[in-house]
Amino acid sequence: MKQAKRILVVDDEETLCDALAFNLEAEGYEVDTSYSAEEALSHNLSDYDLVLLDIMMGEISGTQLARIMKKNPSTASVPIIFCTAKDGEEDMISGLDLGADDYIMKPYSLKAVLARIRTVLRRTSASAATSQPPADIVAYKGLVLSKRNYTCHVDGQEVRLPKKEFEILLRLVSNIGQVFSRAELLTEIWTDEVVVLDRVIDVNITRIRQKIGQYGKNIVTRSGYGYGFIE
């Protein structure tokens, strides 16, 4: 069975937001709604196939939310369609320059919105089928590690990890589902050390869990074996 595409509708006009969600669900999409950019950021935005985004909202505007998404490696490729009352040519150009995939001006017809959504999803699905993730990136949802830059991002926010913590996390996330013994991690990561206690691994794992937020729970302990990263 083909999985329904997931769409997030973000608009502070609650009635309009709910009506659009209702009609999208009738078309077979799986839809969530947010009445502000702040509320939208509480979702795991990387889980969505498309975001319909109003521009003029509260403290965080739609354009600011789009910038946040495009800067985050885990959400940079999520397509965005602006649905807005800002109908000036400069507004449209500005929105498209941010990386939006389309720009629909209010008031709009439901048929036009559905047609634009189908077009964008077809285009992005075709692109995803032929593209490969950068070779230096290892990621699980919003947890993104760069082997080139030695950086770790958690839902768009950079988290600073010392060299050994980064190497442990990289090894675990690169091999989801595999359990590594403490001895294996010591041998592979502390290659230049003469004597390192097993306890060092436990301490580093505890620190990593604390730093990577919600993804800390994905690092599991297998008693008598070691540690692994599971989905």
VOPAGU-2260 file (C-alpha; in pm, 1 decimal, decimal comma):
REM VOPAGU-2260
SITE   aa  ch    i         X         Y         Z
SITE  MET   A    0       0,0       0,0       0,0
SITE  LYS   A    1     137,4     339,9    -101,4
SITE  GLN   A    2     213,6     563,8     195,9
SITE  ALA   A    3      28,1     895,8     206,6
SITE  LYS   A    4     236,0    1209,2     166,4
SITE  ARG   A    5     265,8    1413,6     486,2
SITE  ILE   A    6     189,9    1786,1     471,1
SITE  LEU   A    7     220,1    2051,4     741,8
SITE  VAL   A    8      -5,5    2357,5     705,9
SITE  VAL   A    9     122,1    2664,4     895,6
SITE  ASP   A   10    -112,9    2964,2     911,4
SITE  ASP   A   11    -229,3    3187,8    1196,8
SITE  GLU   A   12    -577,3    3214,9    1039,9
SITE  GLU   A   13    -709,0    2909,0    1221,8
SITE  THR   A   14   -1030,7    2871,1    1022,2
SITE  LEU   A   15    -843,6    2886,0     691,6
SITE  CYS   A   16    -576,0    2650,8     823,2
SITE  ASP   A   17    -830,9    2391,6     937,4
SITE  ALA   A   18   -1034,6    2417,2     617,1
SITE  LEU   A   19    -726,6    2363,2     402,7
SITE  ALA   A   20    -622,6    2066,1     616,1
SITE  PHE   A   21    -972,4    1914,4     585,0
SITE  ASN   A   22    -967,0    1937,7     206,5
SITE  LEU   A   23    -612,1    1803,1     181,3
SITE  GLU   A   24    -707,1    1503,2     394,5
SITE  ALA   A   25   -1003,2    1443,2     162,4
SITE  GLU   A   26    -748,2    1419,1    -120,9
SITE  GLY   A   27    -563,4    1143,9      65,6
SITE  TYR   A   28    -283,9    1342,0     227,8
SITE  GLU   A   29    -180,7    1303,3     591,4
SITE  VAL   A   30    -202,4    1654,4     735,1
SITE  ASP   A   31     -93,5    1835,2    1051,8
SITE  THR   A   32    -165,0    2200,2    1130,9
SITE  SER   A   33      19,5    2472,9    1319,7
SITE  TYR   A   34    -120,3    2816,8    1396,3
SITE  SER   A   35     224,1    2976,0    1433,0
SITE  ALA   A   36     582,6    2923,2    1324,5
SITE  GLU   A   37     670,9    2858,1    1688,4
SITE  GLU   A   38     421,6    2570,9    1699,0
SITE  ALA   A   39     552,8    2439,4    1367,2
SITE  LEU   A   40     903,7    2420,8    1513,2
SITE  SER   A   41     774,1    2183,2    1781,9
SITE  HIS   A   42     718,1    1925,4    1506,9
SITE  ASN   A   43     992,7    1714,2    1354,5
SITE  LEU   A   44     987,3    1905,6    1026,6
SITE  SER   A   45    1209,9    1652,7     851,6
SITE  ASP   A   46     920,2    1404,3     866,2
SITE  TYR   A   47     708,9    1607,3     621,8
SITE  ASP   A   48     698,3    1578,3     244,9
SITE  LEU   A   49     582,9    1939,0     205,0
SITE  VAL   A   50     511,2    2250,1     414,3
SITE  LEU   A   51     239,9    2502,3     322,1
SITE  LEU   A   52     350,7    2822,4     489,0
SITE  ASP   A   53     189,5    3161,0     549,5
SITE  ILE   A   54     428,9    3457,5     561,5
SITE  MET   A   55     268,3    3714,0     791,9
SITE  MET   A   56     242,3    3552,9    1134,8
SITE  GLY   A   57     350,5    3631,6    1492,8
SITE  GLU   A   58     698,1    3672,1    1639,1
SITE  ILE   A   59     850,2    3431,9    1387,8
SITE  SER   A   60     736,0    3502,3    1031,9
SITE  GLY   A   61     698,8    3247,3     756,8
SITE  THR   A   62    1012,9    3373,7     587,7
SITE  GLN   A   63    1210,2    3331,4     910,8
SITE  LEU   A   64    1081,3    2975,8     947,0
SITE  ALA   A   65    1181,0    2904,4     586,8
SITE  ARG   A   66    1533,4    3032,7     659,0
SITE  ILE   A   67    1555,2    2808,1     965,5
SITE  MET   A   68    1449,2    2506,7     760,0
SITE  LYS   A   69    1690,5    2578,9     475,5
SITE  LYS   A   70    1985,3    2618,6     713,8
SITE  ASN   A   71    1915,5    2284,8     881,3
SITE  PRO   A   72    2063,0    1994,7     679,2
SITE  SER   A   73    1778,8    1765,3     788,7
SITE  THR   A   74    1503,6    1996,4     656,2
SITE  ALA   A   75    1681,1    2184,9     376,5
SITE  SER   A   76    1529,4    1957,5     112,5
SITE  VAL   A   77    1170,8    1968,7     246,0
SITE  PRO   A   78     969,4    2158,3     -18,3
SITE  ILE   A   79     793,0    2479,3      88,4
SITE  ILE   A   80     495,3    2648,7     -75,4
SITE  PHE   A   81     418,8    2997,9      49,6
SITE  CYS   A   82      46,0    3076,2      73,0
SITE  THR   A   83      19,9    3445,4     152,8
SITE  ALA   A   84    -169,5    3771,7     111,8
SITE  LYS   A   85     158,9    3947,4      29,1
SITE  ASP   A   86     106,5    3980,5    -344,0
SITE  GLY   A   87     382,0    4216,9    -453,2
SITE  GLU   A   88     635,5    4104,0    -712,1
SITE  GLU   A   89     921,8    4176,0    -473,2
SITE  ASP   A   90     753,8    3961,0    -205,5
SITE  MET   A   91     725,9    3673,0    -451,8
SITE  ILE   A   92    1087,0    3705,9    -565,6
SITE  SER   A   93    1205,0    3724,2    -204,0
SITE  GLY   A   94    1011,7    3408,5    -114,6
SITE  LEU   A   95    1144,2    3213,2    -410,5
SITE  ASP   A   96    1499,4    3334,2    -342,0
SITE  LEU   A   97    1470,2    3181,2       5,5
SITE  GLY   A   98    1434,0    2843,0    -159,8
SITE  ALA   A   99    1055,1    2811,3    -167,8
SITE  ASP   A  100     924,3    2577,8    -438,1
SITE  ASP   A  101     613,9    2784,0    -516,3
SITE  TYR   A  102     426,7    3098,7    -413,2
SITE  ILE   A  103      45,5    3115,3    -401,3
SITE  MET   A  104    -131,2    3444,2    -336,2
SITE  LYS   A  105    -448,0    3475,0    -128,2
SITE  PRO   A  106    -732,8    3452,2    -197,5
SITE  TYR   A  107    -669,7    3128,3    -382,1
SITE  SER   A  108    -889,3    2850,4    -515,5
SITE  LEU   A  109    -863,0    2505,6    -362,1
SITE  LYS   A  110    -815,1    2351,8    -706,7
SITE  ALA   A  111    -515,5    2575,6    -770,5
SITE  VAL   A  112    -356,2    2483,8    -436,1
SITE  LEU   A  113    -406,3    2110,5    -497,8
SITE  ALA   A  114    -259,1    2138,6    -846,9
SITE  ARG   A  115      48,4    2323,8    -716,8
SITE  ILE   A  116      96,2    2064,4    -441,2
SITE  ARG   A  117      78,6    1776,4    -688,9
SITE  THR   A  118     331,6    1947,6    -915,2
SITE  VAL   A  119     580,0    2017,0    -636,3
SITE  LEU   A  120     550,2    1665,6    -490,6
SITE  ARG   A  121     602,0    1505,9    -832,0
SITE  ARG   A  122     910,3    1716,9    -891,1
SITE  THR   A  123    1065,9    1656,8    -549,7
SITE  SER   A  124     985,0    1283,7    -556,1
SITE  ALA   A  125    1157,7    1248,3    -892,5
SITE  SER   A  126    1457,6    1443,5    -764,4
SITE  ALA   A  127    1481,7    1232,2    -448,4
SITE  ALA   A  128    1473,1     912,1    -652,0
SITE  THR   A  129    1781,3    1013,0    -851,2
SITE  SER   A  130    1984,3    1193,0    -585,2
SITE  GLN   A  131    2212,1    1058,3    -316,3
SITE  PRO   A  132    2293,0    1220,2      20,4
SITE  PRO   A  133    2635,1    1387,3      44,2
SITE  ALA   A  134    2902,9    1127,3     111,6
SITE  ASP   A  135    3029,5    1314,8     416,3
SITE  ILE   A  136    2688,0    1332,7     587,5
SITE  VAL   A  137    2558,9    1068,7     829,7
SITE  ALA   A  138    2212,1    1141,6     962,2
SITE  TYR   A  139    1917,0    1003,1    1152,3
SITE  LYS   A  140    1616,0    1235,8    1124,4
SITE  GLY   A  141    1729,4    1567,5    1279,9
SITE  LEU   A  142    2060,4    1427,4    1407,3
SITE  VAL   A  143    2316,8    1518,0    1140,0
SITE  LEU   A  144    2690,1    1446,8    1152,2
SITE  SER   A  145    2944,2    1577,8     901,2
SITE  LYS   A  146    3254,0    1364,7     859,5
SITE  ARG   A  147    3419,5    1646,0     664,2
SITE  ASN   A  148    3363,3    1928,9     911,9
SITE  TYR   A  149    3342,7    1715,5    1230,3
SITE  THR   A  150    3016,5    1888,3    1323,6
SITE  CYS   A  151    2703,1    1760,4    1490,8
SITE  HIS   A  152    2361,3    1925,1    1447,8
SITE  VAL   A  153    2053,5    1835,3    1651,7
SITE  ASP   A  154    1733,9    1962,8    1489,7
SITE  GLY   A  155    1922,8    2248,9    1330,1
SITE  GLN   A  156    2127,2    2350,4    1634,4
SITE  GLU   A  157    2499,4    2278,5    1638,2
SITE  VAL   A  158    2613,1    2071,7    1935,1
SITE  ARG   A  159    2982,5    2079,1    2014,8
SITE  LEU   A  160    3130,5    1736,7    2078,9
SITE  PRO   A  161    3491,6    1661,3    2176,5
SITE  LYS   A  162    3677,8    1443,7    1925,7
SITE  LYS   A  163    3620,9    1110,7    2103,0
SITE  GLU   A  164    3250,2    1175,1    2164,7
SITE  PHE   A  165    3204,6    1268,6    1799,1
SITE  GLU   A  166    3383,7     954,7    1681,8
SITE  ILE   A  167    3175,6     729,2    1908,9
SITE  LEU   A  168    2849,0     886,2    1793,0
SITE  LEU   A  169    2957,4     874,5    1429,0
SITE  ARG   A  170    3039,0     505,2    1459,4
SITE  LEU   A  171    2701,8     427,7    1619,2
SITE  VAL   A  172    2487,3     633,8    1379,0
SITE  SER   A  173    2678,1     499,4    1077,6
SITE  ASN   A  174    2580,4     147,3    1183,4
SITE  ILE   A  175    2218,5     173,6    1302,1
SITE  GLY   A  176    2105,3    -145,7    1470,6
SITE  GLN   A  177    2457,1    -280,1    1529,3
SITE  VAL   A  178    2581,9    -328,4    1885,3
SITE  PHE   A  179    2947,9    -252,2    1957,3
SITE  SER   A  180    3128,8    -393,5    2257,3
SITE  ARG   A  181    3329,6    -157,4    2475,5
SITE  ALA   A  182    3644,8    -334,6    2358,9
SITE  GLU   A  183    3557,1    -271,0    1992,7
SITE  LEU   A  184    3497,7      99,2    2053,8
SITE  LEU   A  185    3819,1     131,4    2253,8
SITE  THR   A  186    4023,0     -41,9    1982,4
SITE  GLU   A  187    3872,3     159,8    1696,6
SITE  ILE   A  188    3866,9     504,6    1859,1
SITE  TRP   A  189    4149,7     506,7    2115,9
SITE  THR   A  190    4402,9     367,5    1868,7
SITE  ASP   A  191    4699,5     559,3    2009,8
SITE  GLU   A  192    4636,8     496,2    2378,2
SITE  VAL   A  193    4823,6     223,9    2563,0
SITE  VAL   A  194    4578,0     168,8    2849,1
SITE  VAL   A  195    4218,9     292,4    2850,4
SITE  LEU   A  196    3958,0     161,1    3093,4
SITE  ASP   A  197    3618,6      32,6    2975,3
SITE  ARG   A  198    3462,7     290,0    3205,8
SITE  VAL   A  199    3578,3     565,2    2968,1
SITE  ILE   A  200    3326,5     441,4    2710,0
SITE  ASP   A  201    3042,4     452,8    2963,7
SITE  VAL   A  202    3127,9     811,0    3063,2
SITE  ASN   A  203    3142,0     927,8    2700,7
SITE  ILE   A  204    2811,3     758,1    2616,0
SITE  THR   A  205    2643,9     932,5    2911,8
SITE  ARG   A  206    2773,4    1269,8    2794,1
SITE  ILE   A  207    2663,0    1208,3    2435,7
SITE  ARG   A  208    2310,3    1112,7    2546,3
SITE  GLN   A  209    2281,0    1435,4    2743,9
SITE  LYS   A  210    2395,2    1649,8    2451,3
SITE  ILE   A  211    2185,6    1511,8    2162,5
SITE  GLY   A  212    1843,4    1573,2    2315,1
SITE  GLN   A  213    1560,0    1345,6    2207,4
SITE  TYR   A  214    1800,7    1122,5    2012,4
SITE  GLY   A  215    1977,4    1019,9    2331,7
SITE  LYS   A  216    1713,5     752,7    2382,7
SITE  ASN   A  217    1818,3     589,3    2055,3
SITE  ILE   A  218    2153,0     494,9    2209,5
SITE  VAL   A  219    2078,7     170,3    2389,9
SITE  THR   A  220    2280,3     -39,2    2631,6
SITE  ARG   A  221    2287,5    -413,5    2573,9
SITE  SER   A  222    2389,6    -561,0    2907,8
SITE  GLY   A  223    2694,9    -780,0    2871,5
SITE  TYR   A  224    2753,0    -665,6    2513,4
SITE  GLY   A  225    2787,9    -291,1    2470,1
SITE  TYR   A  226    2614,8      -1,1    2295,5
SITE  GLY   A  227    2417,3      54,1    1978,0
SITE  PHE   A  228    2202,6     312,3    1802,6
SITE  ILE   A  229    1852,0     191,8    1716,5
SITE  GLU   A  230    1559,7     346,8    1524,7
